[in-house]
Amino acid sequence: MNAPLARRAGRTGLTHVAATKDICGVPLDSEYFDASGIEKTPDPGREVLLARFELQSQYCGVFENFSQFVGNAEGDLLTVIHTPGLEWLILVNRRPLSPFLKLDHIVNTWGLGGFPVAIRLDENAMVEFVVRNVNLAADSQIQKVGGRITGRYWYNPAYGDANSRNGQFR
């Protein structure tokens, strides 16, 4: 069971804050990751990597959000939802992440908050956001594609305490 985050001291306010304790498994001192990229729409039959984040050894994490971008040749944002001929994939360790399998539309528009998710990432996990051109029309306005992935990561205490106690590590 998690320790209480804070205890009240009557009307004077907080007396104790457990800064390194966790909330449902995510430590309060976890770090954020944010990776993004904008690329030319891939040629038919090809894919392009839009964003990648790789956890280090002995670190865990949580994938929290993604966003998508489609633009014209100048890079101006297009206000389209359906992207026929393009497949958007989120991969974890090179395997498609369910339920985001072969999306053919914009789910979370670049620049808007979107709908957060909370998918736990195992140690050493690699998250990639790619888009594949399976059959985009040659005259499509979509000339640029972009993607962004965000989340949190932290040291896994199963590998020992990160803080020294009496000069010894667990």
C-alpha positions, 0 to 999 in steps of 0.5 A: 500500500502506498504511503500517504502523499501528505498529512494535514497538520490542522489548519497550518497546512502540510507537515510531510510530503513523501516526494519520492513515493509513488501514486499507483506505481508512478513515482512523483520524481519521474522524468518526462519524455517528449519526442516528435518529428515532421517528415515528407510523406513516404513513397508508396510502400514505404514508411517513415519514423516520426518519433522514437523514445528508448528507455535505458536499462533498469528504467520503467515508464508509461506511454501517455499520449500521441498526436498526429500532423498532416500538412501540405507541401509548405508544411501548413496544417491540413484540417483533414481527419481521414487519411486514406492510404496512410497507416499510422502505427505506434510500436513498442519493441517493434510490435504494434501497440493495441488498440492503435493498430493501423489507424487510417485517420487522425485520432489526436490532432497535433497542437491539441491536448488529445485523449491521454492513455496510460500504457505501462512500458517495461524495462528497456522498452522502445516506443516508435511512431511511424506512418506507412504509405500503403496507397496514398493518392498521387494527387493527395494534398498530404505532403508532410506527416508528423507525430509526437509521443509523450510519457514518463519514465523512472528508475526501477527500484527493483535494481537497488535503492538509488539513494545511499543509506549509511554509505551502502546501497541495497 
